[in-house]
Amino acid sequence: MRFVTSFAALCLILTPAVGGENTGESTYKAQCLKCHGYKGDGHGHADMKIKPADLRSEDVQKKSDEELFNSIAFGVGHKEYAHAFAERGLNRKQIAEVVSYIRTLATASKNAK
């Protein structure tokens, strides 16, 4: 019985690493990718009337985690399109994970240069 419990715990720990995708990344892909693009560069689908922010940019990255959280959750600071993903069903943990994932986009962009 102890072996089964240990094996189950090990599987739970290793599952996210095997998938290679964290929950912030998967939530980003489900909710943000269509507008902000795969790389976060603001190049989502071509039919958009407004230009989404480049999430890798210094302007976005210099914002505090709280500012990014409030922008995603409640649309704070948006002039043309208020996100308000808290009203669309994302919980605080999911939004915080997206903020963490957005931080990785700038690092990935710098490493690609």
C-alpha positions as a Markdown table, in Angstrom:
| # | Residue | x | y | z |
|---|---|---|---|---|
| 1 | Met | 0.0 | 0.0 | 0.0 |
| 2 | Arg | 2.8 | 2.4 | 0.9 |
| 3 | Phe | 4.4 | 1.8 | -2.6 |
| 4 | Val | 1.1 | 2.6 | -4.4 |
| 5 | Thr | 0.7 | 5.9 | -2.4 |
| 6 | Ser | 4.4 | 6.8 | -3.1 |
| 7 | Phe | 4.0 | 6.0 | -6.8 |
| 8 | Ala | 0.8 | 8.1 | -7.1 |
| 9 | Ala | 2.5 | 11.0 | -5.3 |
| 10 | Leu | 5.5 | 10.8 | -7.6 |
| 11 | Cys | 3.3 | 10.7 | -10.7 |
| 12 | Leu | 1.4 | 13.8 | -9.5 |
| 13 | Ile | 4.7 | 15.7 | -9.0 |
| 14 | Leu | 6.2 | 14.7 | -12.3 |
| 15 | Thr | 3.1 | 15.1 | -14.5 |
| 16 | Pro | 3.5 | 18.9 | -15.1 |
| 17 | Ala | 7.2 | 18.5 | -15.9 |
| 18 | Val | 6.5 | 15.8 | -18.4 |
| 19 | Gly | 3.9 | 17.9 | -20.2 |
| 20 | Gly | 6.3 | 20.8 | -20.3 |
| 21 | Glu | 3.6 | 23.3 | -19.9 |
| 22 | Asn | 2.7 | 25.1 | -16.7 |
| 23 | Thr | -0.9 | 26.2 | -15.9 |
| 24 | Gly | -0.1 | 29.8 | -16.6 |
| 25 | Glu | 1.1 | 28.9 | -20.1 |
| 26 | Ser | -2.0 | 26.8 | -20.7 |
| 27 | Thr | -4.3 | 29.5 | -19.5 |
| 28 | Tyr | -2.4 | 32.0 | -21.7 |
| 29 | Lys | -2.8 | 29.8 | -24.7 |
| 30 | Ala | -6.5 | 29.4 | -24.0 |
| 31 | Gln | -7.4 | 33.0 | -23.2 |
| 32 | Cys | -4.7 | 35.4 | -24.5 |
| 33 | Leu | -2.9 | 33.8 | -27.4 |
| 34 | Lys | -5.6 | 34.7 | -30.0 |
| 35 | Cys | -4.9 | 38.4 | -29.5 |
| 36 | His | -1.4 | 38.7 | -28.0 |
| 37 | Gly | 0.1 | 35.9 | -30.2 |
| 38 | Tyr | 2.1 | 32.8 | -29.4 |
| 39 | Lys | 5.2 | 34.8 | -28.5 |
| 40 | Gly | 3.3 | 37.5 | -26.7 |
| 41 | Asp | 4.3 | 40.0 | -29.3 |
| 42 | Gly | 0.8 | 41.4 | -30.0 |
| 43 | His | 0.6 | 39.5 | -33.3 |
| 44 | Gly | -2.6 | 37.5 | -32.8 |
| 45 | His | -5.2 | 37.2 | -35.5 |
| 46 | Ala | -5.0 | 39.8 | -38.3 |
| 47 | Asp | -8.7 | 41.0 | -38.2 |
| 48 | Met | -8.3 | 42.9 | -34.9 |
| 49 | Lys | -9.4 | 46.6 | -34.9 |
| 50 | Ile | -6.9 | 47.4 | -32.1 |
| 51 | Lys | -3.3 | 46.5 | -31.7 |
| 52 | Pro | -2.8 | 44.3 | -28.6 |
| 53 | Ala | 0.1 | 45.1 | -26.4 |
| 54 | Asp | 3.5 | 43.4 | -26.9 |
| 55 | Leu | 3.7 | 41.6 | -23.6 |
| 56 | Arg | 7.5 | 41.3 | -24.0 |
| 57 | Ser | 7.9 | 45.1 | -24.2 |
| 58 | Glu | 9.6 | 47.2 | -21.5 |
| 59 | Asp | 6.3 | 49.1 | -21.0 |
| 60 | Val | 4.5 | 45.9 | -20.0 |
| 61 | Gln | 7.4 | 44.2 | -18.2 |
| 62 | Lys | 8.1 | 47.3 | -15.9 |
| 63 | Lys | 4.6 | 47.1 | -14.5 |
| 64 | Ser | 4.3 | 45.4 | -11.1 |
| 65 | Asp | 2.7 | 42.0 | -10.8 |
| 66 | Glu | -0.3 | 43.7 | -9.1 |
| 67 | Glu | -0.7 | 46.1 | -12.1 |
| 68 | Leu | -0.6 | 43.2 | -14.5 |
| 69 | Phe | -3.0 | 41.2 | -12.3 |
| 70 | Asn | -5.5 | 44.1 | -12.2 |
| 71 | Ser | -5.2 | 44.7 | -15.9 |
| 72 | Ile | -5.9 | 41.0 | -16.7 |
| 73 | Ala | -8.5 | 40.5 | -14.0 |
| 74 | Phe | -10.5 | 43.7 | -14.1 |
| 75 | Gly | -9.3 | 45.6 | -17.3 |
| 76 | Val | -7.5 | 48.3 | -15.3 |
| 77 | Gly | -5.6 | 50.6 | -17.6 |
| 78 | His | -7.2 | 49.5 | -20.8 |
| 79 | Lys | -8.6 | 52.2 | -23.0 |
| 80 | Glu | -10.2 | 50.3 | -25.8 |
| 81 | Tyr | -10.7 | 46.7 | -24.6 |
| 82 | Ala | -11.1 | 45.8 | -21.0 |
| 83 | His | -10.1 | 42.2 | -20.3 |
| 84 | Ala | -12.0 | 41.6 | -17.1 |
| 85 | Phe | -11.1 | 37.9 | -17.1 |
| 86 | Ala | -12.2 | 37.6 | -13.4 |
| 87 | Glu | -15.7 | 38.2 | -14.6 |
| 88 | Arg | -15.2 | 35.6 | -17.4 |
| 89 | Gly | -14.4 | 32.8 | -15.0 |
| 90 | Leu | -10.7 | 32.9 | -14.3 |
| 91 | Asn | -9.8 | 32.7 | -10.6 |
| 92 | Arg | -7.1 | 34.6 | -8.7 |
| 93 | Lys | -4.6 | 31.7 | -8.9 |
| 94 | Gln | -5.1 | 31.3 | -12.7 |
| 95 | Ile | -4.6 | 35.0 | -13.3 |
| 96 | Ala | -1.5 | 35.1 | -11.0 |
| 97 | Glu | -0.1 | 32.2 | -13.0 |
| 98 | Val | -0.7 | 34.1 | -16.3 |
| 99 | Val | 1.2 | 37.1 | -14.8 |
| 100 | Ser | 4.1 | 34.7 | -14.0 |
| 101 | Tyr | 4.0 | 33.3 | -17.5 |
| 102 | Ile | 4.0 | 36.8 | -19.0 |
| 103 | Arg | 7.3 | 37.5 | -17.2 |
| 104 | Thr | 8.8 | 34.5 | -19.0 |
| 105 | Leu | 7.9 | 35.9 | -22.4 |
| 106 | Ala | 10.4 | 38.8 | -22.0 |
| 107 | Thr | 13.1 | 36.4 | -21.0 |
| 108 | Ala | 12.4 | 34.1 | -23.9 |
| 109 | Ser | 12.5 | 37.1 | -26.3 |
| 110 | Lys | 15.9 | 38.3 | -24.9 |
| 111 | Asn | 17.3 | 34.8 | -25.2 |
| 112 | Ala | 16.1 | 34.5 | -28.8 |
| 113 | Lys | 18.1 | 37.6 | -29.9 |
